[in-house]
Amino acid sequence: IAIDGREIPQEEMFAKGRLFNYGTKQNWLWMIVAVADIPAGERLFTIRAKASEFKVDRVYLSKTEEWPPVDALWKESERR
């Protein structure tokens, strides 16, 4: 993950950035990947795959420790 081109060190990410394994291959699940301070204002948020078969369905950013809503309550955000 990178914010404004500055990559969060892999060592600081959940599981040191190694999110893909046999157990997650066929399952969609929420994972807390990283915690970061993001300055106010418009930012460039980038997801960089380090391995093949990496898939992202949704990204959820939060200012708190809350979890994303269940699928039935999910609301699409505005696209720019």
Secondary structure, 3 states (H helix, E strand, C coil): CEECCEECCHHHCHHHHCCCCHHHCCCCCCCCCCCCCCCCCCCCEECCCCCCCCCCCCCCCCCCCCCCCCHHHCCCCCCC
